[in-house]
Amino acid sequence: MSEQTPSPRPRVSARVAAIAESATLAVDAKAKALKAAGRPVVGFGAGEPDFPTPAYIVEAAVAAAQDPANHRYTPAAGLPALREAIAAKTLRDSGYEVSPGDVLVTNGGKQAVYQAFAALVDPGDEVLLPAPYWTTYPEAIRLAGGVPVEVFAGVDQGYLVTVEQLEAARTPRTKVLLFCSPSNPTGAVYSPEQTEEIGRWALEHGIWVITDEIYEHLTYDDAVFTPIVKAVPELADTTVVLNGVAKTYAMTGWRVGWMIGPRDVIAGATNLQSHLTSNVANVSQRAAIAALTGDLTAVEEMRRAFDRRRRTMVEMLAAIDGVRVPAPQGAFYAYPSVEGVLGRTIRGVTPRTSAELASLILDEVEVAVVPGEAFGPSGFLRLSYALADADLVEGVGRVQSLLGEAV
């Protein structure tokens, strides 16, 4: 009897092979590659302020780089001075006290997201995930062994889920609710009343809350950022707050985020980080201290520019037949429904999904947008208005012209 040749084992682990590529980064990379090749591409893909980091922050980093104290390992949980600054900033901006010992400094907001789920979720635990959602959330949940349970709120709800929807999705396996306001990708902002109602529901049912507050300073019109722990103080013992300097201070490349939570959860996440990455780069931490302890003048200037661009983008998108776009009240994204365009023919092509429509837009008019499939159901596009005013008008104008041909 001949021996059978054993099947070759996969070279990449099943856990890593199952991770979906970041759609937003993929769209941004494709747009940049086309630009580098000389194509006049306008990219609406990346969630990244187009402003330089304020000068006083950069100057603090330059000084830090020259200090030998920053050339060595420092505590994995973060520089004590930065953890103190984060605690003080939380009191200033969110209105409640935390101890520096309840803070863990991470390599950007994404590491905070991953470590929060890793610290709380066991295999089989369910995480309620309001959709549309940021593309990284479900991947981080699955990496932790959890099961993302999507709770979808469409354009008619302004992309805001209700307690009734959350309750309908709750099971005995539900452990965590992901809460993000202001929202990426929709720009939706929960009112103080809605935030409190959701928080009290989570408290009543013993559900942990992971709240992503990285867009806290970017709200418009009458919208206000409402920290869920301020709305429901009793949640403090079962809530992990995620935040960072990237969006507020135009510091995406500096990679400084943080987690705030109960001491035992922060200790566990710190232990994980001590094996994963150790400390965040000290120069970046020193820059973050300057950002958090400085005033918010530069932040307000950027917010006003985003607000102006927001109004322009919404007006232009709303003028397209078949497109519906609630005015975003936070962050720097518009999330139009293009369901009224799908199934119609444009230049000989009949897109049936938002992914097909996004591909058509890139191919025909060289504008990069992210399809709704990256954030939940098909039928939507995400466009960032964190780009120069002239580029915004040019890019949306091209989309207007193309979709105006739909028959």
N, C-alpha and C positions, 0 to 999 in steps of 0.2 A: 504494500500500500504506500503510495507516494505521500509525502508530507505536504500539507497545504502551506502555501506561503502566507504568513500572517499579514493581515491588512496593515498598511502603514498608519501609524498614529498621527492625528492632526498635529501640525507644527505649532499652531496657535491655540491656546486654551479656549474652551467653549465659552467661558465667561467673557473673555475679552473679544472673541470673534462676534459675540452677539451685540456688542455696542454699536449703535448707529452713529455714523459720522455726524458731527455738528453741522446741521444744514446751513446755519447762518454763516459760519466760518467758511464752509465750502462755497457758498455763493460769493462771499467777499473775495476769496482766493481766486475764483474764476474771473471775477470782474477786474481784479488787479493784474492778472495774467494777460487779459485782453488789452488793458491799458498799456502794459509794458510792451506789448506787441504793436503799439501805435494806434489802437482802435479808440474811438471817442466814446468809451463806455461811461455811463453814469451809474454809480453803484448805490443802491438803497439798502444793502444787505446788512452791514455791520452796525451793531449797537454801540457806537463809539463817538464821543464828542469830537468835533473837528477842530476844537480850540487847542492851543498849546497849554501845557500845565502852567498855572500862574507862576510868575517869575520868583516870588518870594519862597515858593516851595522848592523850586529848582535850586535857588541859592542855598537853602538849608541842606539840600542833598550834596552840593559841591563841598560845602564846609564839612559835612559828615564824612565824605570820602577821604578827606585829608586827615582825619582823626584816627590814629592807630587803634583806638578802642573799638572802632567799628570794623576792624579787620579780623576779628576773632569770632568764634561761636558765642552766641548769647542764648538766653533761655528759650526753649522750644515754644513756650506759650506767648512769647513776645517780650519786647523791652518793657520793663516796669513803667517807664515814663509814657510809653504809648498806651499801655493798658489803662493807666490813670487818665490819659487824655480821652480815651474812648468812653470811660465811665463818666467823665465830666461832660463830654459832648452829648451823651445819652440823656443826662439830666437837662441840659440846655435845650435840646431839640425835641426830645420825646416826653419830658416832664416827669420822669421817675428815676429813682436812684438804683444804681447797681454798684457792686464792689468790683474793683480791678481784678480780684480773684475769680470773678465770674466771666472773665473775658479771655478768649483765645484768639490771637492774631494769626491769620492764615495767608497763604500765597494766593491772594485774590479771592473774589467771592465764590468762584467755582469750587475751590478747596473747602470752603466753609459749607457749601451745599453738600458735597460728597460726605464730609465728616459728620455732618448733622444726621444724615440718614444712616450712615454706618454706626453711629453711636446709639441710635434709637431703635432701629428696625432689625428684627430677626426674620429668618426665612419663613415665608408665608404670611407675614404681617401685611395688612392692606394699608395703603396710603391714599387718602382722598386727594385727587389732583384736579382742581378746577381747570377747565379747558375753555379757550385756548391757553396754553402753558408755554413757558420757556423750554426750549428743546432739551436742555440738560437735565431737567428734573426727572423725567421717567427713566433715563439711563442711570442716574445716580441711585434711584430707588431700586432698580433691578440689580445693580452691582451689590447693593446691600442685602439682596435676597428677598426684597419686598415685592409687593404686587401693586403697581399703580392702578387706581380705579378712577377713570376719567369721569368728571361731572361737567357736562358741556352747557355753557350759556352762550347763546347766539346773539346776532346783531339786534334782535328785538328786545333783548334784555340788557343791551349795552355791555354785553360780555361779563355781567356780574351774576354769579351763582347765588341762589337763595338757600336759606336754612332748610326749606322743604326739599329741595333737590339733594342737599347733603344728607338729610335724614333718610331719604329714599335709598341712598347709596350705602348707608352705614350697615355693617354686619358685625357679628361677634369678633371678626378678625381685624376690624378697623383699629389701628393704633395711632395714626398721625393724620393731620390735615395740613396740607401745604397752603399757605396764604400769601398772596403777593399783591400788594397795593401801595403805590401805583404799579400797574401791571406791565410786564413785558410778556407778550407781544402787543397787547391791545391798547395800552394807555389808559385803561379803565381805572377809576379810583372809587373804592368803597366809601360811602358816607360814614360819619361817626356812628350813626344809628345802625347801619348795616354791619359795621365792624363789631360793635358791641353785641348785636344779636348773634352773630356767628361765634364770637368769643364765648358767650354764655352757653350756647349750645355745646361747644367743645368741652367746656368745663363740666356741664351737667352729665355728659356721657364719658368723662374720663379720657378724652382724646387729646393727645399731644398736638401742639401747634408748632410748625416751623414757619416762621414769618420772614419773608425776604423784603427788606426795607431799603434796598440800595438806591431806589429812585425817590426817596423821601423829600428831597428839596426841589423836585421838578413837578410842580402842580400848577394848574392854570384855571382861569375863570374863577368860579366860586369854590372849586374843589380844595379840600384840606387833607393833608396826610394825617391819619389817625393811627398811632401805634396801638396794636391790639392789647398789649400789656397795660397801657395807660387806660384804655377803654374798660378792661376787665382785670384789675390788679390781681385778683385771685389766681389768674393764669400764670403768674410768674414762675411757679414751681413746675409747670408742665409746658413751658414754651422755650424754644430756641430762636433767638433773633439773629438774622444774617444781615450783614451790611459791609460797606467798604468805601474806599475813597475814589473808585474808578469813575463813576458817572458824575458825581457831584463836583469833583475837582479836576476833571479831564485828566485822570491818571490811570487809564486802562493798562498801560504798559508797565506801570510800577509794581503791580501785583501785590496789593495790600488789601485784605479783607479781614473780617472778624466774625466770631460767634459770641453771643452772650446767652447764658443759660444757667440752670441750676448747677451747683458746684460739682456734683457727682458726674453729670453729663460732660461738663467742661473738662474735668479731670480725665475721663475716659478718652475724649477726643484729643486732648493734649498728649496722652500716652500714644495714641495712634500716630499723631503727627510727629512725635519724637522718632518714630521708626520710618515714617514716610518721607519727610523732608527736613526735619529739624527746624531751625528758626528761619523766618522770613529774612531776606537780605536786609542787613542793618541800615544801609544807606536809604533804602526805600522806607523802612520804618521811621527813620529820622525825618524824611520828607513828609510822611503821614502825620507826624507830630506837629510839624509846621502848619500843615493843612488844617488839622482839627482845632488847633489853638489860635489860628488866625481868624479874622473877621470873614463875613460871607459876601463881601462886596463883589468879588470876582464871580462868585457863584450866581449872584443875582443878575449880573450882566449876561452870563451865559443863558440863564433861564429866560430872560427877556428875548434873547435872540431865538431860542427854541420856540417860544410862544409865537413870535412873528412868523417863523417858518411853518409852524403847525397850522396857523390860520390859512396861509397860502396853499399848503398842500391839501387841506380838507376842502377848501373852496374849489380847487382844480379837480380833485377826484370826484367830488359830488356832481360835477357838471357832466360826467361821463354817463351815457345811457346804460343802464343795467348795473351800475355800481352804487352801493349803499355804504356810507361811512359815518358811524357815530363820531362826533368830535372827541378826540382823546383828551382827557383831563389831566394826564400825567405822563411821565417818562418822555421819550422822544420818538414815538412810533405812531403811525396810523395803520389801522387794520381794516381795510375795506372788504366788504363782501362783494365778490365778483360772480355770485351764483346767477345773476341775470345776464351775464356775458357768456357763460359756459353753454355749449351746445349750438352756438352761433358760429358762422363761418367768417374767418378773417384771412384774407389773402390765400384762399384755397385750403386753409386748415381749419378744422372744427375741434377746438379743445374741449374735452369733457371733464377735465379736472383742473384744479388751480396749478398743479405741477406742470401740466401740459401748457397752460396759459403762460406761466412764468417763463418756460422754455421758449415759447413763441415770441414773447416780448424781448427776451435777450437776443434771439436770433435775428429778429426783424428790425428792431430799433435800438439795439445795444443798450438796454436798460436792465440792470440786475435787481430783481426783487425776490423775496423769499416766499415760496408757496405755503399755503395753510397747512399742508400735510406735515410740515415740520413742527407744528404747534398743536395738532389735533385734527379735526375733520377737514376735508377738502372744501374748497369754495371761497377761499380767502387769500389775500396777499398781505405781507407785512412790508411796509416801507418806513425806513428810518428817516427822520428829518434832521438828523445831526450831520448836515453837510451844507456847503455854501449856498446862499440864496439863489445865485445865478444857476448853479448846477441843479438845484431842486426844480426851479422853473423849467429848465431845459429838459430834464429827465421826465417830469410828470407831463410836460407838454408833448413829448414823444409818445407817451403811453396814451394820452388823450387822443392824439391823431390816429394811432393804430387801432384802438378799441372803437373809435368812431366809425371804422370801416365795417364793423360787425353787421352781418345780415342774417 
